[in-house]
Amino acid sequence: MEERETDPPRHPPGHRLDAIAAGDLDSGASAHVESCEACTRYVGELRAQAARFRAESDARAFVARAEAR
């Protein structure tokens, strides 16, 4: 089925947006993110959460706790 101008944009699956936020290259999904306010916001929020986690967490302590389980 051909997409019409009145059809809402089709967003990439969440796992592709998550991958972009993590730094993976995905030219098709990235092009969509660049043109879609909602997806841009979603990817930006994921990146901000990851940055807060890195800033607030001691990576070595986190790994030690995970390995101790």
CHARMM-style PDB file with segment names, atoms N, HN, CA, C and O in Angstrom:
ATOM      1  N   MET     1       0.840  -1.170   0.000  1.00  0.00      PROA
ATOM      2  CA  MET     1       0.000   0.000   0.000  1.00  0.00      PROA
ATOM      3  C   MET     1       0.888   1.237   0.000  1.00  0.00      PROA
ATOM      4  O   MET     1       1.862   1.302   0.749  1.00  0.00      PROA
ATOM      5  N   GLU     2       0.567   2.190  -0.811  1.00  0.00      PROA
ATOM      6  HN  GLU     2      -0.225   2.137  -1.420  1.00  0.00      PROA
ATOM      7  CA  GLU     2       1.339   3.415  -0.928  1.00  0.00      PROA
ATOM      8  C   GLU     2       0.941   4.397   0.167  1.00  0.00      PROA
ATOM      9  O   GLU     2      -0.241   4.534   0.481  1.00  0.00      PROA
ATOM     10  N   GLU     3       1.919   5.074   0.745  1.00  0.00      PROA
ATOM     11  HN  GLU     3       2.879   4.963   0.489  1.00  0.00      PROA
ATOM     12  CA  GLU     3       1.637   6.036   1.808  1.00  0.00      PROA
ATOM     13  C   GLU     3       1.181   7.350   1.191  1.00  0.00      PROA
ATOM     14  O   GLU     3       1.806   7.858   0.259  1.00  0.00      PROA
ATOM     15  N   ARG     4       0.099   7.892   1.711  1.00  0.00      PROA
ATOM     16  HN  ARG     4      -0.408   7.479   2.468  1.00  0.00      PROA
ATOM     17  CA  ARG     4      -0.435   9.166   1.221  1.00  0.00      PROA
ATOM     18  C   ARG     4       0.040  10.286   2.132  1.00  0.00      PROA
ATOM     19  O   ARG     4       0.476  10.044   3.258  1.00  0.00      PROA
ATOM     20  N   GLU     5      -0.049  11.517   1.633  1.00  0.00      PROA
ATOM     21  HN  GLU     5      -0.403  11.714   0.719  1.00  0.00      PROA
ATOM     22  CA  GLU     5       0.379  12.669   2.419  1.00  0.00      PROA
ATOM     23  C   GLU     5      -0.428  12.822   3.700  1.00  0.00      PROA
ATOM     24  O   GLU     5       0.081  13.357   4.685  1.00  0.00      PROA
ATOM     25  N   THR     6      -1.672  12.366   3.709  1.00  0.00      PROA
ATOM     26  HN  THR     6      -2.086  11.932   2.909  1.00  0.00      PROA
ATOM     27  CA  THR     6      -2.522  12.517   4.889  1.00  0.00      PROA
ATOM     28  C   THR     6      -2.309  11.403   5.909  1.00  0.00      PROA
ATOM     29  O   THR     6      -2.797  11.499   7.035  1.00  0.00      PROA
ATOM     30  N   ASP     7      -1.590  10.350   5.532  1.00  0.00      PROA
ATOM     31  HN  ASP     7      -1.194  10.272   4.617  1.00  0.00      PROA
ATOM     32  CA  ASP     7      -1.318   9.264   6.470  1.00  0.00      PROA
ATOM     33  C   ASP     7      -0.334   9.743   7.535  1.00  0.00      PROA
ATOM     34  O   ASP     7       0.591  10.496   7.233  1.00  0.00      PROA
ATOM     35  N   PRO     8      -0.533   9.306   8.784  1.00  0.00      PROA
ATOM     36  CA  PRO     8       0.455   9.672   9.813  1.00  0.00      PROA
ATOM     37  C   PRO     8       1.792   9.011   9.495  1.00  0.00      PROA
ATOM     38  O   PRO     8       1.826   7.948   8.875  1.00  0.00      PROA
ATOM     39  N   PRO     9       2.895   9.633   9.916  1.00  0.00      PROA
ATOM     40  CA  PRO     9       4.204   9.034   9.624  1.00  0.00      PROA
ATOM     41  C   PRO     9       4.347   7.693  10.321  1.00  0.00      PROA
ATOM     42  O   PRO     9       3.844   7.497  11.427  1.00  0.00      PROA
ATOM     43  N   ARG    10       5.022   6.795   9.678  1.00  0.00      PROA
ATOM     44  HN  ARG    10       5.431   6.954   8.779  1.00  0.00      PROA
ATOM     45  CA  ARG    10       5.308   5.485  10.273  1.00  0.00      PROA
ATOM     46  C   ARG    10       6.633   5.582  11.002  1.00  0.00      PROA
ATOM     47  O   ARG    10       7.673   5.870  10.409  1.00  0.00      PROA
ATOM     48  N   HSD    11       6.573   5.339  12.277  1.00  0.00      PROA
ATOM     49  HN  HSD    11       5.729   5.105  12.758  1.00  0.00      PROA
ATOM     50  CA  HSD    11       7.780   5.427  13.106  1.00  0.00      PROA
ATOM     51  C   HSD    11       8.547   4.110  13.049  1.00  0.00      PROA
ATOM     52  O   HSD    11       7.944   3.041  12.957  1.00  0.00      PROA
ATOM     53  N   PRO    12       9.878   4.185  13.103  1.00  0.00      PROA
ATOM     54  CA  PRO    12      10.672   2.957  13.178  1.00  0.00      PROA
ATOM     55  C   PRO    12      10.349   2.220  14.467  1.00  0.00      PROA
ATOM     56  O   PRO    12       9.902   2.839  15.433  1.00  0.00      PROA
ATOM     57  N   PRO    13      10.564   0.913  14.501  1.00  0.00      PROA
ATOM     58  CA  PRO    13      10.342   0.155  15.743  1.00  0.00      PROA
ATOM     59  C   PRO    13      11.220   0.700  16.870  1.00  0.00      PROA
ATOM     60  O   PRO    13      12.293   1.252  16.628  1.00  0.00      PROA
ATOM     61  N   GLY    14      10.748   0.537  18.086  1.00  0.00      PROA
ATOM     62  HN  GLY    14       9.876   0.089  18.283  1.00  0.00      PROA
ATOM     63  CA  GLY    14      11.462   1.046  19.251  1.00  0.00      PROA
ATOM     64  C   GLY    14      12.892   0.574  19.354  1.00  0.00      PROA
ATOM     65  O   GLY    14      13.768   1.336  19.761  1.00  0.00      PROA
ATOM     66  N   HSD    15      13.146  -0.683  18.989  1.00  0.00      PROA
ATOM     67  HN  HSD    15      12.434  -1.302  18.658  1.00  0.00      PROA
ATOM     68  CA  HSD    15      14.522  -1.189  19.130  1.00  0.00      PROA
ATOM     69  C   HSD    15      15.486  -0.458  18.204  1.00  0.00      PROA
ATOM     70  O   HSD    15      16.667  -0.318  18.523  1.00  0.00      PROA
ATOM     71  N   ARG    16      14.990   0.011  17.056  1.00  0.00      PROA
ATOM     72  HN  ARG    16      14.031  -0.103  16.797  1.00  0.00      PROA
ATOM     73  CA  ARG    16      15.868   0.776  16.158  1.00  0.00      PROA
ATOM     74  C   ARG    16      16.133   2.169  16.724  1.00  0.00      PROA
ATOM     75  O   ARG    16      17.242   2.687  16.598  1.00  0.00      PROA
ATOM     76  N   LEU    17      15.130   2.774  17.342  1.00  0.00      PROA
ATOM     77  HN  LEU    17      14.229   2.353  17.444  1.00  0.00      PROA
ATOM     78  CA  LEU    17      15.327   4.076  17.979  1.00  0.00      PROA
ATOM     79  C   LEU    17      16.265   3.942  19.171  1.00  0.00      PROA
ATOM     80  O   LEU    17      17.126   4.795  19.386  1.00  0.00      PROA
ATOM     81  N   ASP    18      16.101   2.873  19.946  1.00  0.00      PROA
ATOM     82  HN  ASP    18      15.402   2.180  19.771  1.00  0.00      PROA
ATOM     83  CA  ASP    18      16.996   2.619  21.080  1.00  0.00      PROA
ATOM     84  C   ASP    18      18.439   2.482  20.604  1.00  0.00      PROA
ATOM     85  O   ASP    18      19.362   3.008  21.225  1.00  0.00      PROA
ATOM     86  N   ALA    19      18.618   1.768  19.494  1.00  0.00      PROA
ATOM     87  HN  ALA    19      17.868   1.341  18.990  1.00  0.00      PROA
ATOM     88  CA  ALA    19      19.964   1.565  18.955  1.00  0.00      PROA
ATOM     89  C   ALA    19      20.585   2.889  18.513  1.00  0.00      PROA
ATOM     90  O   ALA    19      21.774   3.119  18.732  1.00  0.00      PROA
ATOM     91  N   ILE    20      19.791   3.755  17.894  1.00  0.00      PROA
ATOM     92  HN  ILE    20      18.825   3.568  17.715  1.00  0.00      PROA
ATOM     93  CA  ILE    20      20.299   5.069  17.488  1.00  0.00      PROA
ATOM     94  C   ILE    20      20.734   5.854  18.722  1.00  0.00      PROA
ATOM     95  O   ILE    20      21.793   6.481  18.725  1.00  0.00      PROA
ATOM     96  N   ALA    21      19.914   5.817  19.766  1.00  0.00      PROA
ATOM     97  HN  ALA    21      19.053   5.308  19.764  1.00  0.00      PROA
ATOM     98  CA  ALA    21      20.257   6.528  21.001  1.00  0.00      PROA
ATOM     99  C   ALA    21      21.562   6.007  21.592  1.00  0.00      PROA
ATOM    100  O   ALA    21      22.312   6.758  22.216  1.00  0.00      PROA
ATOM    101  N   ALA    22      21.832   4.712  21.392  1.00  0.00      PROA
ATOM    102  HN  ALA    22      21.223   4.102  20.885  1.00  0.00      PROA
ATOM    103  CA  ALA    22      23.060   4.100  21.912  1.00  0.00      PROA
ATOM    104  C   ALA    22      24.259   4.356  21.008  1.00  0.00      PROA
ATOM    105  O   ALA    22      25.385   4.005  21.359  1.00  0.00      PROA
ATOM    106  N   GLY    23      24.026   4.965  19.845  1.00  0.00      PROA
ATOM    107  HN  GLY    23      23.110   5.249  19.560  1.00  0.00      PROA
ATOM    108  CA  GLY    23      25.135   5.314  18.963  1.00  0.00      PROA
ATOM    109  C   GLY    23      25.266   4.473  17.715  1.00  0.00      PROA
ATOM    110  O   GLY    23      26.189   4.684  16.928  1.00  0.00      PROA
ATOM    111  N   ASP    24      24.361   3.516  17.511  1.00  0.00      PROA
ATOM    112  HN  ASP    24      23.612   3.345  18.150  1.00  0.00      PROA
ATOM    113  CA  ASP    24      24.422   2.699  16.301  1.00  0.00      PROA
ATOM    114  C   ASP    24      24.043   3.528  15.079  1.00  0.00      PROA
ATOM    115  O   ASP    24      23.282   4.491  15.177  1.00  0.00      PROA
ATOM    116  N   LEU    25      24.579   3.145  13.943  1.00  0.00      PROA
ATOM    117  HN  LEU    25      25.197   2.363  13.863  1.00  0.00      PROA
ATOM    118  CA  LEU    25      24.260   3.814  12.688  1.00  0.00      PROA
ATOM    119  C   LEU    25      23.115   3.075  12.005  1.00  0.00      PROA
ATOM    120  O   LEU    25      23.175   1.860  11.816  1.00  0.00      PROA
ATOM    121  N   ASP    26      22.084   3.808  11.639  1.00  0.00      PROA
ATOM    122  HN  ASP    26      22.035   4.795  11.792  1.00  0.00      PROA
ATOM    123  CA  ASP    26      20.927   3.261  10.950  1.00  0.00      PROA
ATOM    124  C   ASP    26      20.395   4.388  10.081  1.00  0.00      PROA
ATOM    125  O   ASP    26      19.574   5.189  10.528  1.00  0.00      PROA
ATOM    126  N   SER    27      20.859   4.450   8.847  1.00  0.00      PROA
ATOM    127  HN  SER    27      21.525   3.799   8.483  1.00  0.00      PROA
ATOM    128  CA  SER    27      20.551   5.602   8.010  1.00  0.00      PROA
ATOM    129  C   SER    27      19.055   5.804   7.789  1.00  0.00      PROA
ATOM    130  O   SER    27      18.587   6.942   7.785  1.00  0.00      PROA
ATOM    131  N   GLY    28      18.297   4.728   7.606  1.00  0.00      PROA
ATOM    132  HN  GLY    28      18.678   3.803   7.610  1.00  0.00      PROA
ATOM    133  CA  GLY    28      16.862   4.865   7.384  1.00  0.00      PROA
ATOM    134  C   GLY    28      16.145   5.422   8.597  1.00  0.00      PROA
ATOM    135  O   GLY    28      15.367   6.370   8.485  1.00  0.00      PROA
ATOM    136  N   ALA    29      16.406   4.833   9.764  1.00  0.00      PROA
ATOM    137  HN  ALA    29      17.038   4.064   9.855  1.00  0.00      PROA
ATOM    138  CA  ALA    29      15.752   5.305  10.986  1.00  0.00      PROA
ATOM    139  C   ALA    29      16.270   6.683  11.381  1.00  0.00      PROA
ATOM    140  O   ALA    29      15.511   7.506  11.892  1.00  0.00      PROA
ATOM    141  N   SER    30      17.539   6.938  11.154  1.00  0.00      PROA
ATOM    142  HN  SER    30      18.156   6.269  10.739  1.00  0.00      PROA
ATOM    143  CA  SER    30      18.101   8.245  11.488  1.00  0.00      PROA
ATOM    144  C   SER    30      17.461   9.349  10.660  1.00  0.00      PROA
ATOM    145  O   SER    30      17.204  10.441  11.168  1.00  0.00      PROA
ATOM    146  N   ALA    31      17.206   9.073   9.402  1.00  0.00      PROA
ATOM    147  HN  ALA    31      17.415   8.187   8.989  1.00  0.00      PROA
ATOM    148  CA  ALA    31      16.541  10.065   8.545  1.00  0.00      PROA
ATOM    149  C   ALA    31      15.149  10.367   9.089  1.00  0.00      PROA
ATOM    150  O   ALA    31      14.718  11.520   9.093  1.00  0.00      PROA
ATOM    151  N   HSD    32      14.456   9.347   9.540  1.00  0.00      PROA
ATOM    152  HN  HSD    32      14.806   8.410   9.536  1.00  0.00      PROA
ATOM    153  CA  HSD    32      13.134   9.562  10.117  1.00  0.00      PROA
ATOM    154  C   HSD    32      13.242  10.408  11.385  1.00  0.00      PROA
ATOM    155  O   HSD    32      12.475  11.354  11.567  1.00  0.00      PROA
ATOM    156  N   VAL    33      14.187  10.072  12.258  1.00  0.00      PROA
ATOM    157  HN  VAL    33      14.809   9.303  12.110  1.00  0.00      PROA
ATOM    158  CA  VAL    33      14.351  10.795  13.518  1.00  0.00      PROA
ATOM    159  C   VAL    33      14.604  12.272  13.245  1.00  0.00      PROA
ATOM    160  O   VAL    33      14.087  13.135  13.955  1.00  0.00      PROA
ATOM    161  N   GLU    34      15.389  12.561  12.230  1.00  0.00      PROA
ATOM    162  HN  GLU    34      15.809  11.860  11.654  1.00  0.00      PROA
ATOM    163  CA  GLU    34      15.698  13.951  11.891  1.00  0.00      PROA
ATOM    164  C   GLU    34      14.459  14.735  11.477  1.00  0.00      PROA
ATOM    165  O   GLU    34      14.416  15.956  11.628  1.00  0.00      PROA
ATOM    166  N   SER    35      13.453  14.041  10.957  1.00  0.00      PROA
ATOM    167  HN  SER    35      13.488  13.049  10.835  1.00  0.00      PROA
ATOM    168  CA  SER    35      12.270  14.734  10.464  1.00  0.00      PROA
ATOM    169  C   SER    35      11.045  14.571  11.359  1.00  0.00      PROA
ATOM    170  O   SER    35       9.984  15.111  11.046  1.00  0.00      PROA
ATOM    171  N   CYS    36      11.168  13.842  12.462  1.00  0.00      PROA
ATOM    172  HN  CYS    36      12.030  13.403  12.716  1.00  0.00      PROA
ATOM    173  CA  CYS    36      10.015  13.555  13.323  1.00  0.00      PROA
ATOM    174  C   CYS    36      10.274  14.082  14.737  1.00  0.00      PROA
ATOM    175  O   CYS    36      11.182  13.620  15.428  1.00  0.00      PROA
ATOM    176  N   GLU    37       9.476  15.038  15.145  1.00  0.00      PROA
ATOM    177  HN  GLU    37       8.739  15.414  14.584  1.00  0.00      PROA
ATOM    178  CA  GLU    37       9.651  15.654  16.460  1.00  0.00      PROA
ATOM    179  C   GLU    37       9.512  14.639  17.589  1.00  0.00      PROA
ATOM    180  O   GLU    37      10.285  14.670  18.546  1.00  0.00      PROA
ATOM    181  N   ALA    38       8.539  13.742  17.487  1.00  0.00      PROA
ATOM    182  HN  ALA    38       7.911  13.716  16.709  1.00  0.00      PROA
ATOM    183  CA  ALA    38       8.308  12.759  18.552  1.00  0.00      PROA
ATOM    184  C   ALA    38       9.495  11.808  18.687  1.00  0.00      PROA
ATOM    185  O   ALA    38       9.931  11.518  19.801  1.00  0.00      PROA
ATOM    186  N   CYS    39      10.014  11.329  17.578  1.00  0.00      PROA
ATOM    187  HN  CYS    39       9.660  11.565  16.673  1.00  0.00      PROA
ATOM    188  CA  CYS    39      11.153  10.400  17.623  1.00  0.00      PROA
ATOM    189  C   CYS    39      12.432  11.109  18.044  1.00  0.00      PROA
ATOM    190  O   CYS    39      13.261  10.530  18.747  1.00  0.00      PROA
ATOM    191  N   THR    40      12.598  12.353  17.621  1.00  0.00      PROA
ATOM    192  HN  THR    40      11.925  12.824  17.050  1.00  0.00      PROA
ATOM    193  CA  THR    40      13.748  13.139  18.055  1.00  0.00      PROA
ATOM    194  C   THR    40      13.725  13.299  19.567  1.00  0.00      PROA
ATOM    195  O   THR    40      14.754  13.159  20.227  1.00  0.00      PROA
ATOM    196  N   ARG    41      12.559  13.591  20.109  1.00  0.00      PROA
ATOM    197  HN  ARG    41      11.722  13.704  19.573  1.00  0.00      PROA
ATOM    198  CA  ARG    41      12.402  13.755  21.552  1.00  0.00      PROA
ATOM    199  C   ARG    41      12.694  12.430  22.279  1.00  0.00      PROA
ATOM    200  O   ARG    41      13.383  12.422  23.299  1.00  0.00      PROA
ATOM    201  N   TYR    42      12.167  11.310  21.752  1.00  0.00      PROA
ATOM    202  HN  TYR    42      11.607  11.317  20.924  1.00  0.00      PROA
ATOM    203  CA  TYR    42      12.375   9.998  22.365  1.00  0.00      PROA
ATOM    204  C   TYR    42      13.860   9.644  22.416  1.00  0.00      PROA
ATOM    205  O   TYR    42      14.370   9.240  23.461  1.00  0.00      PROA
ATOM    206  N   VAL    43      14.547   9.794  21.294  1.00  0.00      PROA
ATOM    207  HN  VAL    43      14.133  10.122  20.445  1.00  0.00      PROA
ATOM    208  CA  VAL    43      15.979   9.471  21.234  1.00  0.00      PROA
ATOM    209  C   VAL    43      16.764  10.412  22.150  1.00  0.00      PROA
ATOM    210  O   VAL    43      17.698   9.985  22.828  1.00  0.00      PROA
ATOM    211  N   GLY    44      16.388  11.681  22.169  1.00  0.00      PROA
ATOM    212  HN  GLY    44      15.630  12.028  21.617  1.00  0.00      PROA
ATOM    213  CA  GLY    44      17.059  12.641  23.043  1.00  0.00      PROA
ATOM    214  C   GLY    44      16.892  12.303  24.514  1.00  0.00      PROA
ATOM    215  O   GLY    44      17.832  12.429  25.298  1.00  0.00      PROA
ATOM    216  N   GLU    45      15.680  11.869  24.889  1.00  0.00      PROA
ATOM    217  HN  GLU    45      14.916  11.766  24.252  1.00  0.00      PROA
ATOM    218  CA  GLU    45      15.435  11.483  26.283  1.00  0.00      PROA
ATOM    219  C   GLU    45      16.272  10.259  26.669  1.00  0.00      PROA
ATOM    220  O   GLU    45      16.822  10.206  27.769  1.00  0.00      PROA
ATOM    221  N   LEU    46      16.366   9.287  25.775  1.00  0.00      PROA
ATOM    222  HN  LEU    46      15.919   9.330  24.881  1.00  0.00      PROA
ATOM    223  CA  LEU    46      17.195   8.108  26.062  1.00  0.00      PROA
ATOM    224  C   LEU    46      18.652   8.493  26.233  1.00  0.00      PROA
ATOM    225  O   LEU    46      19.326   8.004  27.140  1.00  0.00      PROA
ATOM    226  N   ARG    47      19.141   9.367  25.366  1.00  0.00      PROA
ATOM    227  HN  ARG    47      18.593   9.765  24.629  1.00  0.00      PROA
ATOM    228  CA  ARG    47      20.535   9.809  25.471  1.00  0.00      PROA
ATOM    229  C   ARG    47      20.771  10.562  26.775  1.00  0.00      PROA
ATOM    230  O   ARG    47      21.815  10.395  27.406  1.00  0.00      PROA
ATOM    231  N   ALA    48      19.818  11.384  27.180  1.00  0.00      PROA
ATOM    232  HN  ALA    48      18.970  11.520  26.667  1.00  0.00      PROA
ATOM    233  CA  ALA    48      19.949  12.129  28.434  1.00  0.00      PROA
ATOM    234  C   ALA    48      19.944  11.180  29.633  1.00  0.00      PROA
ATOM    235  O   ALA    48      20.716  11.365  30.573  1.00  0.00      PROA
ATOM    236  N   GLN    49      19.084  10.176  29.602  1.00  0.00      PROA
ATOM    237  HN  GLN    49      18.456  10.027  28.839  1.00  0.00      PROA
ATOM    238  CA  GLN    49      19.049   9.192  30.692  1.00  0.00      PROA
ATOM    239  C   GLN    49      20.368   8.444  30.786  1.00  0.00      PROA
ATOM    240  O   GLN    49      20.880   8.219  31.883  1.00  0.00      PROA
ATOM    241  N   ALA    50      20.919   8.059  29.649  1.00  0.00      PROA
ATOM    242  HN  ALA    50      20.503   8.242  28.758  1.00  0.00      PROA
ATOM    243  CA  ALA    50      22.198   7.347  29.640  1.00  0.00      PROA
ATOM    244  C   ALA    50      23.310   8.237  30.185  1.00  0.00      PROA
ATOM    245  O   ALA    50      24.168   7.772  30.935  1.00  0.00      PROA
ATOM    246  N   ALA    51      23.298   9.509  29.812  1.00  0.00      PROA
ATOM    247  HN  ALA    51      22.601   9.887  29.202  1.00  0.00      PROA
ATOM    248  CA  ALA    51      24.321  10.437  30.300  1.00  0.00      PROA
ATOM    249  C   ALA    51      24.204  10.615  31.811  1.00  0.00      PROA
ATOM    250  O   ALA    51      25.217  10.651  32.509  1.00  0.00      PROA
ATOM    251  N   ARG    52      22.967  10.730  32.328  1.00  0.00      PROA
ATOM    252  HN  ARG    52      22.144  10.701  31.761  1.00  0.00      PROA
ATOM    253  CA  ARG    52      22.777  10.847  33.781  1.00  0.00      PROA
ATOM    254  C   ARG    52      23.275   9.592  34.497  1.00  0.00      PROA
ATOM    255  O   ARG    52      23.923   9.681  35.540  1.00  0.00      PROA
ATOM    256  N   PHE    53      22.973   8.438  33.939  1.00  0.00      PROA
ATOM    257  HN  PHE    53      22.446   8.365  33.092  1.00  0.00      PROA
ATOM    258  CA  PHE    53      23.424   7.185  34.542  1.00  0.00      PROA
ATOM    259  C   PHE    53      24.945   7.145  34.618  1.00  0.00      PROA
ATOM    260  O   PHE    53      25.516   6.806  35.654  1.00  0.00      PROA
ATOM    261  N   ARG    54      25.596   7.495  33.509  1.00  0.00      PROA
ATOM    262  HN  ARG    54      25.133   7.770  32.666  1.00  0.00      PROA
ATOM    263  CA  ARG    54      27.069   7.478  33.503  1.00  0.00      PROA
ATOM    264  C   ARG    54      27.645   8.480  34.491  1.00  0.00      PROA
ATOM    265  O   ARG    54      28.661   8.208  35.130  1.00  0.00      PROA
ATOM    266  N   ALA    55      27.003   9.641  34.624  1.00  0.00      PROA
ATOM    267  HN  ALA    55      26.177   9.862  34.105  1.00  0.00      PROA
ATOM    268  CA  ALA    55      27.508  10.676  35.519  1.00  0.00      PROA
ATOM    269  C   ALA    55      27.302  10.312  36.986  1.00  0.00      PROA
ATOM    270  O   ALA    55      28.113  10.678  37.837  1.00  0.00      PROA
ATOM    271  N   GLU    56      26.221   9.595  37.284  1.00  0.00      PROA
ATOM    272  HN  GLU    56      25.563   9.298  36.592  1.00  0.00      PROA
ATOM    273  CA  GLU    56      25.864   9.303  38.668  1.00  0.00      PROA
ATOM    274  C   GLU    56      26.335   7.933  39.148  1.00  0.00      PROA
ATOM    275  O   GLU    56      26.272   7.639  40.342  1.00  0.00      PROA
ATOM    276  N   SER    57      26.796   7.110  38.243  1.00  0.00      PROA
ATOM    277  HN  SER    57      26.847   7.349  37.274  1.00  0.00      PROA
ATOM    278  CA  SER    57      27.117   5.733  38.608  1.00  0.00      PROA
ATOM    279  C   SER    57      28.596   5.444  38.457  1.00  0.00      PROA
ATOM    280  O   SER    57      29.247   5.874  37.504  1.00  0.00      PROA
ATOM    281  N   ASP    58      29.098   4.713  39.414  1.00  0.00      PROA
ATOM    282  HN  ASP    58      28.570   4.364  40.188  1.00  0.00      PROA
ATOM    283  CA  ASP    58      30.466   4.229  39.349  1.00  0.00      PROA
ATOM    284  C   ASP    58      30.410   2.912  38.570  1.00  0.00      PROA
ATOM    285  O   ASP    58      29.904   1.913  39.081  1.00  0.00      PROA
ATOM    286  N   ALA    59      30.916   2.907  37.362  1.00  0.00      PROA
ATOM    287  HN  ALA    59      31.327   3.719  36.947  1.00  0.00      PROA
ATOM    288  CA  ALA    59      30.808   1.743  36.483  1.00  0.00      PROA
ATOM    289  C   ALA    59      31.434   0.496  37.112  1.00  0.00      PROA
ATOM    290  O   ALA    59      30.872  -0.594  37.010  1.00  0.00      PROA
ATOM    291  N   ARG    60      32.572   0.643  37.750  1.00  0.00      PROA
ATOM    292  HN  ARG    60      33.029   1.529  37.833  1.00  0.00      PROA
ATOM    293  CA  ARG    60      33.231  -0.528  38.355  1.00  0.00      PROA
ATOM    294  C   ARG    60      32.389  -1.113  39.494  1.00  0.00      PROA
ATOM    295  O   ARG    60      32.296  -2.332  39.635  1.00  0.00      PROA
ATOM    296  N   ALA    61      31.783  -0.251  40.298  1.00  0.00      PROA
ATOM    297  HN  ALA    61      31.859   0.740  40.183  1.00  0.00      PROA
ATOM    298  CA  ALA    61      30.940  -0.718  41.390  1.00  0.00      PROA
ATOM    299  C   ALA    61      29.692  -1.411  40.832  1.00  0.00      PROA
ATOM    300  O   ALA    61      29.246  -2.428  41.362  1.00  0.00      PROA
ATOM    301  N   PHE    62      29.142  -0.846  39.761  1.00  0.00      PROA
ATOM    302  HN  PHE    62      29.505  -0.020  39.331  1.00  0.00      PROA
ATOM    303  CA  PHE    62      27.965  -1.446  39.132  1.00  0.00      PROA
ATOM    304  C   PHE    62      28.292  -2.845  38.633  1.00  0.00      PROA
ATOM    305  O   PHE    62      27.525  -3.778  38.874  1.00  0.00      PROA
ATOM    306  N   VAL    63      29.406  -3.008  37.950  1.00  0.00      PROA
ATOM    307  HN  VAL    63      30.029  -2.250  37.754  1.00  0.00      PROA
ATOM    308  CA  VAL    63      29.798  -4.320  37.428  1.00  0.00      PROA
ATOM    309  C   VAL    63      30.044  -5.299  38.581  1.00  0.00      PROA
ATOM    310  O   VAL    63      29.638  -6.460  38.511  1.00  0.00      PROA
ATOM    311  N   ALA    64      30.697  -4.833  39.621  1.00  0.00      PROA
ATOM    312  HN  ALA    64      31.026  -3.891  39.677  1.00  0.00      PROA
ATOM    313  CA  ALA    64      30.959  -5.723  40.776  1.00  0.00      PROA
ATOM    314  C   ALA    64      29.653  -6.186  41.397  1.00  0.00      PROA
ATOM    315  O   ALA    64      29.533  -7.357  41.756  1.00  0.00      PROA
ATOM    316  N   ARG    65      28.662  -5.294  41.537  1.00  0.00      PROA
ATOM    317  HN  ARG    65      28.760  -4.342  41.245  1.00  0.00      PROA
ATOM    318  CA  ARG    65      27.368  -5.704  42.086  1.00  0.00      PROA
ATOM    319  C   ARG    65      26.678  -6.698  41.165  1.00  0.00      PROA
ATOM    320  O   ARG    65      26.088  -7.670  41.637  1.00  0.00      PROA
ATOM    321  N   ALA    66      26.742  -6.470  39.864  1.00  0.00      PROA
ATOM    322  HN  ALA    66      27.222  -5.681  39.480  1.00  0.00      PROA
ATOM    323  CA  ALA    66      26.098  -7.368  38.897  1.00  0.00      PROA
ATOM    324  C   ALA    66      26.760  -8.744  38.912  1.00  0.00      PROA
ATOM    325  O   ALA    66      26.074  -9.763  38.843  1.00  0.00      PROA
ATOM    326  N   GLU    67      28.071  -8.777  39.001  1.00  0.00      PROA
ATOM    327  HN  GLU    67      28.628  -7.949  39.057  1.00  0.00      PROA
ATOM    328  CA  GLU    67      28.786 -10.054  39.014  1.00  0.00      PROA
ATOM    329  C   GLU    67      28.547 -10.809  40.315  1.00  0.00      PROA
ATOM    330  O   GLU    67      28.611 -12.038  40.334  1.00  0.00      PROA
ATOM    331  N   ALA    68      28.275 -10.097  41.395  1.00  0.00      PROA
ATOM    332  HN  ALA    68      28.223  -9.099  41.380  1.00  0.00      PROA
ATOM    333  CA  ALA    68      28.071 -10.728  42.686  1.00  0.00      PROA
ATOM    334  C   ALA    68      26.715 -11.443  42.772  1.00  0.00      PROA
ATOM    335  O   ALA    68      26.501 -12.268  43.660  1.00  0.00      PROA
ATOM    336  N   ARG    69      25.829 -11.132  41.871  1.00  0.00      PROA
ATOM    337  HN  ARG    69      26.004 -10.461  41.150  1.00  0.00      PROA
ATOM    338  CA  ARG    69      24.490 -11.749  41.899  1.00  0.00      PROA
ATOM    339  C   ARG    69      24.516 -13.160  41.434  1.00  0.00      PROA
ATOM    340  OT1 ARG    69      23.476 -13.817  41.398  1.00  0.00      PROA
TER     341      ARG     69
END
